[in-house]
Amino acid sequence: MAALIDTPEAANRLARAIASDLSLYNEAKIKEGIENDTFFAALTDEIAEGRAHYESRVSPVLVQGSNFFDRALVDVILARKGHIKSKIW
């Protein structure tokens, strides 16, 4: 079993990779969620699964002391979907 990630840089890279995978494999749900302002509800299960994976690989101290996963969702998924029409932007 691999050692837990214990550097902020590596934790951030993992969070962004997971968010990228979520974006890649859930395009239709993401589009619908942004259009209807239900992004987090539409992807509840996928986000929970991604978060669980992230938390299983990263040191608990680092998980609690950072928001890398949440920021990755915004930076990697939402910020790159600005072209989708939405009442929130």
Buried (B, 14 or more C-beta within 10 A) or exposed (E): EEEBBEEEEBBBBBBBBBBBBBBEEBEEBBBBBBBEEEBEEBBEEBBEEBBEBBBEBBBEEBBEEBEBBEBBBEBBBBEBBEEBEBEEE
